[in-house]
């Protein structure tokens, strides 16, 4: 029996217009009836995710910032903070690179330098609690993630350029074509799912997850039924239990409906 379903957002649960089918509301309440917990596992900011699912948010789980922040509704369950010296190192390596923009993501909000104010519409897609600052030195927050936006929209090139410049305690992963995420090595979606499995006594065989990008890799390995979208990158398809319809075909909702029709059995 499936007891926990987790899904990535962009390229997975959301279509190319960043929307999900409103049929999800009925599907969500049917999951509740069948005692299936539902989690959003995303590189996006927690506040942005919570806002997007109101009024259902209080009944959902959030593995936000790639597992750096976990919540049950509005209640924080766990956070994974980057050491201040590592935050400084990341800044020193990247902030003079004219090709990229840094978004410093903390528990209170996200921070971008004022010189990049023209990027505000892109920032709004993933963050709702954010501010533009004169310097990152004025930020008073616990930092969970540093997101690196690539103006050329070839994030894999930035990844290759910086991957050997940081200590082994840090993890660098692409998150779509435009973004590279830098966090603690033990902060990823797989750890987030493992945390929920532990506190609610759910085993891997009772879990399903959906993803499309490399920041979903560990999550799909942490469940038995790891589903890759038809539009997923090849490494994700290679480890998936099954490849399903694309995000624009609402593959996630179609698969969840199949599970619900079968009374929680895959």
Secondary structure, DSSP 4 states (H G I P E B T S, - for coil): ---EEEE-IIIIIS-TTS---THHHHHHHHHHHTT-EEEEE-SS-HHHHHHHTTTTGGGSEEEEGGGTEEEETTEEEEE-PPPHHHHHHHHHHHTT-TTEEEEEEESS-EEEEGGGGGGHHHHHHH-SSEEEES-GGG--S-EEEEEEEETTS-HHHHHHHHTTSS-TTEEEEE-SSSEEEEEETT-SHHHHHHHHHHHTT--GGGEEEEE-SGGGHHHHHTSSEEEEETTS-HHHHHH-SEEE--GGGTHHHHHHHHHHHTTT--
